Amino acid sequence: MGRVAIVTGASAGIGAATSRLLHERGFEVYAAARRLDRMAPLAALGVRTVRVDVTDEAGLAALVDRVVTESGRIDVLVNNAGYGSFGALEDVPLDEARRQFEVNVFGAARLCQLVLPHLRARGSGCIINVTSIGARMYQPLGGWYHSTKYALEGLSDCLRVELRPLGIDVVMIQPGGIDTEFPGSPASNCSPAPATARTQATPAGMRRR
């Protein structure tokens, strides 16, 4: 049986490109995102598309159960879903800050928890966490976005040490500027005061995946 991969944030940008590449290389790919209609081109290629919000605990559990039931294994998890919302720290509501952490950090962490028993049972596998160059730099108005990316990298570094003896690899991808559907620079997509608007972006910038 061929190798099986789960890719989140697969409706556009890096997630969609990753799903296509893995499919071309012989993986059975489960592409997950909130916007199922945007994944129609992937479905036409034979990629299995699933509507999932990474903040939905039941949805994540159902995704993993479906993959194991249908394919019998999981080999690769690509945690790519994420978004950025920008604004001065004093203006961004804490509910919005928490939402960024739920999507960018806790969603990825929970999916790792759900997938790991299957990887551990096989004694192999790979978890790929898409972070950002934003985890190695900072800019005004990006405090919460950068914080989530720093947090995901810290989690990934620790997880790598934990899983190495089990034969499971943990890889971080740190994209820079990516030419996706988001126009302009992060600074042009800052939340006004009060910061209630949510901008969307690639891991390097600001589009929800």
LINGIGI-V281898 format. One record per backbone hydrogen bond with DSSP energy under -0.5 kcal/mol. CO is the residue of the C=O (numbers start at 1). NH is the residue of the N-H. If there is no record, write none. Layout:
co=(CO:CO)
nh=(NH:NH)
//
This chain:
co=(3:4:4:5:6:7:9:9:12:12:13:14:15:16:17:18:19:20:21:22:23:27:28:29:29:30:30:31:32:32:33:34:35:36:37:39:40:41:42:42:42:43:47:48:50:50:52:53:55:56:57:58:59:60:61:62:63:64:65:66:67:67:68:75:76:77:77:78:78:79:82:86:88:88:91:91:93:93:94:95:96:97:98:99:100:101:101:102:105:106:107:108:109:110:111:112:113:115:115:116:117:118:119:119:125:126:126:127:127:128:128:129:129:132:133:139:141:142:143:144:145:146:147:148:149:150:151:152:153:154:155:156:157:158:159:160:161:163:163:164:167:169:171:173:173:175:178:181:185:186:187:189:192:194:195:197:200:202:206:209)
nh=(28:75:76:30:78:32:12:15:15:16:17:18:19:20:21:22:23:24:25:27:26:29:5:31:48:7:32:50:9:10:52:36:38:39:40:43:44:45:45:46:47:46:49:31:33:52:54:56:57:60:61:62:63:64:65:66:67:68:69:70:71:72:72:126:6:79:128:8:80:130:209:191:91:92:93:195:96:97:98:99:100:101:102:103:104:105:106:107:109:110:111:112:113:114:115:116:117:118:119:120:121:122:123:124:169:77:128:129:171:79:130:131:173:135:136:142:87:146:147:148:149:150:151:152:153:154:155:156:157:158:159:160:161:162:163:164:165:166:168:167:125:127:129:131:175:133:180:183:188:189:190:86:194:196:93:199:207:205:201:11)
//
